[in-house]
């Protein structure tokens, strides 16, 4: 019996050492939506006091801040000493029934704007309330934004807004800039043609995208200046203007690349270490091909979102 008690005590102590602490905050209330963030606290912070914001994907229709998308990310990066923040945002396409071209474009534009505004509000809450707590401290110069699919659009759009004074970006200090942006199958919605960064240079960005992605387009789809500009289009501007980035292209693959981040932490780590914190002007253009990876979702388009359970 004594041995059993010792064993149970040991397991209890072991669990307490490795247990992951989560704090939840209401960071904004918009329309009828209460928006929360989950803050995952590392056992030991890294010296940079860095923070990783994770934005889930789901076509602006579904997804949750604490669903399976964030599980490996928060475990891996809290183990690396990061504070990881996973946020709610308003799902502007939820309940959408009309997926005709005109209706979809308008609603999609609104959905992207709402998501970016909500991420900006989450950053604002963090800057005002969480920089110096009893359990951790954050360096506002070391905030990294990461997202998948709709979340990737949100983080790219947020940096685009901050660089141009769009949306609610004025609520943040004028000096605030993300240290880096990580996009898995993302794009930017622009009313002004290929995205341009007028007030600030964009943050160093990791772009990962399947070249046959038709849901979040890899190239661009636009009418005159209005449209969605994908990785290939954005990177052309980055190269031309000397903005730091790492683009990782997956030939022949579709929207499945949006979920590759869970298996590519070494790629993300390399980007953070070599570009974000060491050489923000470095440019890497990589084509990655794995013959064992079979294409998926290559024909999935925006109109097919109506088949997604809401």
C-alpha positions in Angstrom: 0.0 0.0 0.0 2.8 2.4 0.9 4.5 1.7 -2.4 1.2 2.4 -4.3 0.8 5.7 -2.5 4.4 6.7 -3.4 3.8 5.7 -7.0 0.6 7.7 -7.2 2.3 10.7 -5.6 5.1 10.5 -8.1 2.7 10.4 -11.0 0.8 13.4 -9.5 4.0 15.4 -9.2 5.1 14.4 -12.7 1.7 15.5 -14.1 1.9 18.8 -12.3 5.4 19.5 -13.8 4.2 18.8 -17.4 0.6 20.1 -17.1 -0.1 22.9 -19.4 -1.6 26.0 -17.9 -4.4 27.8 -19.8 -5.8 31.2 -19.0 -9.0 32.5 -20.8 -9.9 36.1 -21.2 -12.8 38.0 -22.8 -10.8 40.3 -25.1 -13.7 42.0 -26.9 -17.4 42.1 -27.4 -18.6 43.0 -31.0 -22.1 42.9 -32.3 -23.6 40.0 -30.3 -20.3 38.1 -30.1 -18.2 37.7 -27.0 -14.7 37.0 -28.2 -12.3 35.0 -26.0 -8.6 34.2 -26.1 -6.9 31.2 -24.6 -3.4 32.0 -23.3 -1.2 28.9 -22.9 1.6 29.6 -20.4 5.0 27.8 -20.7 6.6 26.2 -17.7 9.8 28.2 -18.5 9.7 31.2 -20.8 12.3 31.7 -23.5 14.7 34.6 -23.2 12.9 36.5 -26.0 9.7 36.6 -24.1 8.0 35.8 -27.4 4.3 35.3 -28.0 2.7 33.3 -30.8 -0.9 34.2 -31.8 -2.6 31.3 -33.5 -5.7 31.8 -35.7 -7.7 28.7 -36.7 -9.1 28.0 -40.1 -12.5 26.9 -41.3 -13.6 29.0 -44.3 -14.9 31.7 -42.0 -17.8 29.3 -41.4 -16.5 27.1 -38.6 -13.7 26.3 -36.3 -12.9 27.0 -32.6 -10.0 28.5 -30.8 -9.5 25.3 -28.8 -10.2 22.7 -31.4 -7.7 20.1 -32.8 -6.0 22.7 -35.0 -4.2 24.3 -32.0 -3.3 21.3 -29.9 0.1 20.4 -31.4 1.0 24.1 -31.9 0.4 25.1 -28.3 2.2 22.0 -27.0 5.2 22.4 -29.2 5.7 26.1 -28.7 5.0 26.3 -25.0 7.7 23.6 -24.7 9.9 26.0 -26.6 9.1 28.7 -24.1 6.6 30.7 -26.0 3.3 32.1 -24.7 0.8 30.8 -27.2 -2.5 32.8 -27.6 -5.4 31.2 -29.6 -8.2 33.6 -30.4 -11.9 33.6 -31.3 -13.0 35.7 -34.2 -16.3 36.4 -35.9 -17.2 33.9 -38.6 -18.6 36.1 -41.3 -19.5 33.3 -43.7 -21.4 31.3 -41.1 -25.0 30.8 -42.2 -24.2 31.9 -45.8 -26.6 30.2 -48.3 -26.0 32.2 -51.4 -22.6 31.4 -52.9 -23.1 33.1 -56.2 -20.0 35.1 -57.4 -21.2 38.5 -56.4 -22.7 37.5 -53.1 -19.7 35.5 -52.2 -17.2 38.2 -52.9 -19.0 40.8 -50.8 -19.5 38.5 -47.9 -16.0 37.1 -48.1 -14.6 40.6 -48.1 -16.6 41.4 -45.0 -15.6 38.2 -43.3 -11.9 38.8 -43.9 -12.1 42.4 -42.5 -13.9 41.2 -39.4 -11.3 38.5 -38.7 -8.5 41.0 -39.1 -10.2 43.6 -36.9 -10.7 40.9 -34.2 -7.0 39.8 -34.3 -6.0 43.5 -34.0 -8.3 43.8 -31.0 -6.8 40.7 -29.5 -3.3 42.2 -29.9 -4.5 45.4 -28.4 -5.9 43.6 -25.3 -2.6 41.7 -24.9 -0.5 44.9 -25.1 -2.7 46.6 -22.5 -3.2 43.7 -20.1 -0.8 40.9 -20.5 2.7 42.3 -21.0 3.7 42.0 -17.4 2.0 39.3 -15.3 3.0 37.2 -12.3 3.5 34.1 -14.4 5.1 35.6 -17.6 6.3 38.7 -19.3 5.9 39.5 -23.0 8.1 41.6 -25.3 5.8 43.5 -27.7 8.6 43.4 -30.3 8.4 39.6 -30.4 4.8 38.9 -31.4 4.4 36.4 -34.2 1.1 35.8 -36.0 0.3 32.3 -37.4 -2.7 31.0 -39.2 -4.1 28.2 -41.4 -6.5 28.7 -44.3 -9.0 31.3 -43.2 -6.6 32.0 -40.2 -3.8 32.4 -42.7 -5.8 35.0 -44.6 -6.6 36.7 -41.3 -2.9 37.1 -40.3 -1.8 38.2 -43.7 -4.7 40.7 -43.9 -3.9 42.0 -40.4 -0.3 42.8 -41.3 -1.5 44.4 -44.6 -3.9 46.5 -42.6 -1.3 47.6 -40.1 1.1 48.6 -42.9 -1.6 50.7 -44.6 -3.7 52.1 -41.7 -6.8 50.1 -42.6 -9.6 48.8 -40.4 -9.1 49.4 -36.7 -5.3 49.5 -36.8 -5.2 52.9 -35.2 -6.0 51.3 -31.8 -2.5 49.9 -31.7 0.6 52.0 -30.9 2.0 53.5 -34.0 5.3 51.7 -33.3 3.8 48.2 -33.1 4.9 45.8 -35.8 4.6 42.0 -35.7 8.0 40.3 -35.6 6.8 37.7 -38.1 3.8 36.2 -39.9 3.3 32.5 -40.7 0.8 31.6 -43.4 -0.3 28.2 -44.4 -2.5 28.6 -47.5 -3.3 32.2 -47.1 -4.1 35.3 -49.3 -4.9 39.0 -49.1 -8.2 40.6 -50.2 -7.3 43.9 -51.8 -9.4 46.7 -53.3 -6.2 48.2 -54.8 -4.7 45.5 -57.0 -1.7 43.5 -55.9 -1.1 44.3 -52.2 1.2 47.3 -51.5 2.6 48.3 -48.2 2.5 52.1 -48.0 3.2 53.1 -44.4 5.5 50.3 -43.2 7.2 47.3 -44.7 5.5 44.0 -44.0 6.7 41.7 -41.3 9.0 38.8 -42.4 6.6 36.2 -43.7 6.6 32.4 -44.1 4.3 31.5 -47.1 3.4 27.8 -47.5 0.9 27.0 -50.3 -0.1 24.3 -52.7 0.2 25.5 -56.3 -3.1 23.8 -57.3 -5.1 25.3 -54.4 -8.4 26.6 -55.8 -10.1 27.4 -52.5 -7.6 30.0 -51.2 -6.1 30.7 -54.6 -2.3 30.3 -55.0 -2.0 33.0 -57.7 -4.8 35.5 -57.8 -8.4 36.0 -58.8 -9.5 39.5 -59.4 -11.6 41.9 -61.5 -9.5 45.0 -62.1 -8.2 46.0 -58.7 -10.6 44.0 -56.6 -9.8 40.4 -55.6 -8.0 37.8 -53.7 -4.2 37.7 -54.1 -2.5 34.5 -53.1 1.0 33.5 -52.2 2.5 33.6 -55.7 1.2 37.1 -56.3 2.1 38.5 -52.9 5.6 37.1 -53.1 6.3 38.8 -56.4 5.8 42.1 -54.5 8.0 41.0 -51.6 10.8 40.1 -54.0 10.6 43.3 -55.9 10.7 45.4 -52.8 13.3 43.4 -50.8 10.9 42.3 -48.1 12.1 39.3 -46.1 10.3 36.0 -46.6 10.5 32.3 -47.0 8.1 30.9 -49.6 7.5 27.1 -49.7 5.6 26.0 -52.8 4.1 22.5 -53.0 3.6 21.6 -56.7 0.4 19.9 -57.7 -1.1 20.0 -54.2 -4.4 21.6 -53.2 -5.8 23.1 -50.0 -4.5 20.2 -48.0 -1.3 22.3 -47.4 -3.3 24.4 -45.0 -2.8 21.6 -42.4 0.8 20.9 -43.0 2.0 23.1 -40.2 1.5 20.3 -37.7 4.3 18.3 -39.4 6.6 21.2 -40.3 7.7 22.7 -37.0 11.3 22.5 -38.1 10.4 24.6 -41.2 8.7 27.2 -38.9 11.6 27.1 -36.4 14.1 27.8 -39.2 12.0 30.7 -40.5 11.7 32.2 -37.0 15.4 31.8 -36.1 17.0 32.7 -39.5 14.7 35.4 -40.8 12.5 36.8 -38.0 15.2 37.1 -35.4 18.5 37.0 -37.3 18.1 38.4 -40.8 14.7 40.0 -41.6 15.7 40.9 -45.1 16.6 37.3 -46.1 14.6 35.8 -49.0 14.2 32.1 -49.5 12.2 30.5 -52.4 11.7 26.8 -52.1 9.8 24.2 -54.0 9.1 21.1 -52.0 7.9 17.9 -53.6 7.2 14.6 -51.8 6.1 11.8 -54.2 4.4 10.0 -51.4 2.0 12.9 -50.8 -1.2 12.5 -52.8 -3.1 15.6 -53.9 -6.3 16.3 -52.0 -9.0 19.0 -52.2 -7.6 20.2 -55.5 -11.0 20.9 -57.0 -12.5 22.4 -53.8 -13.7 26.0 -54.5 -15.5 28.8 -52.6 -18.8 27.7 -53.9 -18.2 24.3 -52.3 -18.2 25.9 -48.9 -22.0 25.5 -49.0 -21.5 21.8 -48.4 -19.6 22.4 -45.2 -21.7 21.6 -42.1 -22.6 24.8 -40.3 
